[in-house]
Amino acid sequence: MSLIADIEASHDEFTALRRDIHAHPELAFEEHRTADLVARQLQSWGIEVHRGLGKTGVVGVLRGTKSGAATRTLALRADMDALPMPEHNRFAHASRHPGRMHGCGHDGHTAILLGAAKYLAAQRDFDGTVHFIFQPAEEGGNAGARAMIEDGLLERFPCDEIYGLHNMPGLPQGHFGFRKGAAMASSNRFDITIRGTGGHAAQPHKAVDTIVIAAQMVGQLQTLISRHKNPIDVAVLSVTQIHAGDAYNVLPGEAVIRGTVRTYSTAVLDDIENRMRHMAELLPQVHGGSGELHFHRAYPPLVNWDAPTDFAMQVARETFGAERVDGNMPQHGGAEDFSFYLEKVPGCYLFLGNGEGAHREAQYTGMGPCELHNPNYDFNDALLPIGSTYWVRLVQAFFAREDRAS
């Protein structure tokens, strides 16, 4: 593994910065302190700073100084928001705000990109422009990526390719994971409202029982996956809530079913949504009731482009060794709003191994699982110089490619 010496020498600086962000987590579209910190750091290194895209987003613009007429542009993205969850860790940099926690490593992603920006600003040894995108509101379906795009991100800061990374617990520390094509699932949520006629539980013949309809609906929804979807297409439909009634002897006039649908293809999602709507409307009619579906598409599938993924893998192999690179990571059932960028710009979203949790200080943590969205999680600071070095080498390789003037 070959780390850039200047980046390695700044490890303590960026560890302190990462832990400061961890101690002060901010939720979606509320990342004011974090955005201030990011903007202040970028400006101190002479990087042009733009703010306010997607409410709290920050974009740093860095132009290389190598001679040439290339106009190619590259974007690198980090997410800044935390999760609305408690933290169980008791180390010094644990969250100082109850009910908020950097439980997904966005503090680390931000510090990694800042480390790369500092080095590149000092060197500027490339011919082109790099856009450093610090994005709000990735978590919880808030779609900060979409908000930044709607605010003109890609028009004001166009890019030929875009790259992002996420730490991955369970993947060995400092190893890289890639997958071409559909790498992460779409995220969608639904509400099915069933309306009938309320009545006395002892006289069901005088009512239209919405709970019976809802019970049948739950079972029938599963046939959309097991009997109507092509078995080679991966999809999940999970009912996660049923709300109806508040008394032992009353049949409620309304029931609501809620849940999520995950797919790796928009075409599969279209078919599932259409069939769900048909079922939600027709099944209650069989019993004399009515029903309707509200279907919300949060994030589309994250689909990596082939050539950029090959390029990103090659940079990882050349920098850290082929033994540290997995080019066929399994599909991940979680969702990521980086997918909105990849719908518009060629690019790749990759994974950097966070290890198994041995990096945590045992005397200061409850030592629960070091998994994403877990109250015992903490980002592995050993990844900071690895991730920053990787971004720098990717920038340098991108602008050195033979197709850079195209």
N, C-alpha and C positions, 0 to 999 in steps of 0.2 A: 504494500500500500504506500503510495507516494503522496504525502500531504504537502501543500505549499508552505514553505517555512514561515513566511510572514503571517499567514493565517493561523498556523499552529502556535506561533508566538503570542497571538491575540486571544488564545483560548480562554484565559481567565477573564478578560474583558467581556467577552460575549457570553460566558457562563453567568457572570454577574448581571448582564443585561437581560438574559433569558429568565433568570430567577426573579428579577424585578418585575418583569411582565407577569410571571406566574403568580407572584404575590398580590398583584392588582388586576384580577381578571375582570373583563368587561363583556357584556352580552351583546347580541346582534344589534348593529346600528347604534351602539352606545360606546364604541371603542375610542372615546375622545382622548383619554390619557395615553393609550397605546399609539394612536395616530400622531399625537403631539411628539411622543418619544421618537417614533420612526422618522417623522419629518425633520426633527431637530438633528438627528444623527445624519441623515442624508445631506442636509444643508451644510453641516460641518465638514463634510468631505467634498464639497463643491458640486454636488449633484443637484440638478434642476428639479424642483419639487412642485407638484400640483396636488391640490386637495379638494375634497368635497364630492368626488364621484361616488355614487352609491352612499350618500350621506357622509360617511366617515372614511371612505377609501383614500389612499395615498398612492400617487404614482411618481416615481423618480425616473428622470430621463438622463442618460449618460451617453455622450457621443465620443466615439473613439478618435484618436489623433493620428493613426497610421495614414500615410498618403494613399490616395485612391479616390475613385469616384463612385464607390459602391453606396447604394442607398438602402441596403438591406437592414431590416429591423428584427429584433428578437425580444420576446417578452418572457419574463420569469415571474411567477406568482407565488405569494405566501398568504395564508389566511390569518386573521388576527383575533377572532372572537373566541370567547370561552363558553362553557356550558352552564345551564341553570341547575346545578347539582351541588351537593355538599362535598367537601374534601375531608378525608379521614387521616391524611398524612399530618405529622406533627413536626416536620423539619422547619427550619427557620424561614424558608421561602414559601411555606404553605399559604393558601389564600387568606387574605385578611378581610374578606367579605363573605359572610355566611350565605350559603346557597348559590355561590358562584365558584367555578373551578375551571382551570385549564386542564380538563380531563381528556383532551384529544391531541395535545402536543402542538397546538397552533402557536404557543409561545416559542417553541423550538423552531418551527418553520420560519417564523418572523426573524428570529436571531440568525438562522442560517443564511437567509437572503441578505440581511444586513451585513453579515460578515463578507459575503461575496461582493456586495456593492462597495464596501470600503476598499477592498483590495483592487477591484477593477477601476475605481475612481483614482487611485494612486498610480495605476499603470497606464490605463487607457490604450493598451497595446492591441487595438483592433480597429478595423475599418467598417464602421456602421454605427447603429444606435441600439442601445439596450434600454428597455422599459422595465423597471422594477415595480410590479403591481402588488400592493399590500391591501388585501381585500377584507371588507367586513362581512359578517353575517353568513358564514358558510353553513353553520349548524341549524338544525331544526326546521329545515325547509324554508328558511328566510331568503335564500337565493341572492346573496350579496353580489355574486357574479352577474346575474341578470340585471340587478340594479345598476351596477357600474356600466354594463353594456348599454342599458337604456339611457344612461346619462352621457353617452357618446364616447365611451372608452376607446372602442376600436376605430372610430373616426378620428379622434384627436390624437391617439397614440397607436397608429396602425402597426401591425407586426406580421412578418412573413411566417413565423412559427411561434408557438407558445408552449412553455413547459411548466410543470408543477410537480411537487413531491409531497408524500405523506409518510410519516414514520409508521412502522409496522411491528407491533409487539409479536414475539414468536419467531420472527425472521432474525437470524443471527446478527448481532451487533455489527453495523457497518457493511452488511451485505445489501445488494440492490436487487429489486424484483421488478420485472416488466411483463406486460402482456399486450400483444397486438389485438386490435379489434375491441369487442365489448369486454371491458375489464371490470366495470362496476355497474350495478343495477340501476334502473330508474326507480324513483321513489314517488309513490302516489297514495293518496288517502281517499276514502269514500265514506259517505253517509247514506244509508238507505232508510227512508222514513216510511213506515207502514201505518196506515190509518184504517180503523175499523169502527165498531160501535161498542162503547163501553157498556158494562152491565154488572149485575150481581153474579158472583162466582157460582152461586147455587142455581142460576138460571142461564147457562151458557147458550141455550137455544135462542135466547132473545138478544144475543150480542154477536158481534163479529170479532172473534178472539185474536187480537194482534200478536199475542205471545205464541200461540200455536203457529200462526203464519211465520213469525220470526224464526221459530225453531226449524220449520221446514226450509226456510230461506237459507239458513246457515248450512244445512246439508246439501242443498241444491247448488249453492255457490261453489262448493268443492268439485262438483262435476264439471265446472268450466275448466278446471285444471286437469282432472283425471280423464275426462271423456270428450271434451271439445277441443282441447289444445293438442297440436302435434307433439307427441312425446319427446321429440328431439329438441324442442324449444323449451328452454328453462323459464319457469315463471312460478311465483308464489302468490297465493291469495290467502291472507290471514284475517279472520274476524277477531278483533281485539276488545270490542265493547258491545254489550247489549243493554239498553236502558228502556225499562217499561214498568209502569205501576209503582205504587207506594203503599198498598194495603193488602192484607191477606185475603179479603173477601170481595175484592173488586177486580173485574176484568178491565184492563186499561184500554182506552180508545186509541192509543198511539204507542208504537214501539220504534226504537231507532237502533239500527245495526251500524257499527263503525269498524273500520279496519284499514289494511294497507294491501297494495298490490305492487309486486316487484317483477320487472322483466329486464331482459338484456336487448330487447328489440322494440322499437316503436310500433312496428307492424303487429307484433304479438299483443302489445298493449292496446292498440286500437281495437283488435278483435275482442279482447277480454272486456274492455269497457262497453262495447256495443252489446255483447251478450249479457253483461250485468244489467244494463239498462232495460233490456227486453224482459229479463227475469224479474227485476224489481217492480216493473209495471204490471206484468201479467199474472204472476203467481198470487198476489193478494186478491186479484179479481176473481180467481177461482173460488175464493171463500166469501166474496161479497164486499171486499175491502178495496183499497187503492194503495199504490206505492209509487215512490219516486226515488231516483238516484241523483245524488250530487257527487261528482267525481272531480277531485282536484289533482292535477299533475304538478308535482313539486319540482323534481329534477328528472331530466331525461337520462337514458343510459349513457354512461361514460364510455365513449368509443375512441380508442387510440388509433391514430393514423399509422399506417405501416412504415413508411419511409422515416418519419421522425422518430418512431420507436426504435427502428434499427440503428439510427444515428445515435440516439441517447444511450442505447445498450453498448455500442462500440466505444463511446466516450468512457463509460463506466469500466469496461474491460481494459482499455488502454491505461486508465488512471489507477485502478485498484486491483486488476487481475481478473481473469476469466473465472477463477474459482469463487469469486465473490459475487457473481452475477447470475441470477436465475432469469432466463428469458421466457419462461412459460409459467408464470405465477397463476394459481387458480383464480377463477372469477370470484369477485367479492360481492356478497349480497347487500352490502351497504351502498349508500349513494353519495355523490359528491357533485357540488354545483360547478366544478371545473368543466363538467360536461357541456355547459352553455358555451364556453369558449371553443371547445372542440367541435361544436356544431358549425362554427363560423371560420375557424382558423386551424390549419394543420398543426399538430402537436402531439405531446405525449404526457401522461400522468404516470409517475413511477413511485416505487416504494423503497424506503430506506429502513433497514432492520434496526429495531429499538432494543433487541435482545429479550431476555426472559424476565427481567426485573432485578437482576443482581446488582445493578448500578445504584439502587436506592439504599439510603443509609438506614440500616436495620434498627438502630436505636431511636429513630425519629419517625417511624411509620408503623402502621398496623400490620404491614406485610401481607395484605390481601393481594389478589391478582393484579399484576401490572398490565392490565388490559385497557384498551380505549374505552372511555365513558365509564370507568370504574373509579370509585372514590379514593382508591389507593394508587392510582396511576401517577407516574411522573416521567417526563421526557428525559431521555438519556443524554446528558451533556457531552458525552464522548463523541456524539454524532455531529456536534457543531463544526469542528474543522473538516470533518469528512464531507458533510453536505456543502459547506462553503467552497471547499476545493473542487467538488464536483461541478457546482454551478460555474465557477471560473473556467474550468477546462471545457465545459460545454460551450460557453460563450466564445472562447478562443477558437475552438474547433469549428463552430458554426460559421464564423466570419472567415475562416481559412479554407472552407470547402470550395471546391472547384465551381460549384453552381452559385457562389455568393454574388456574382454580378448579374444574375438572371432576373 
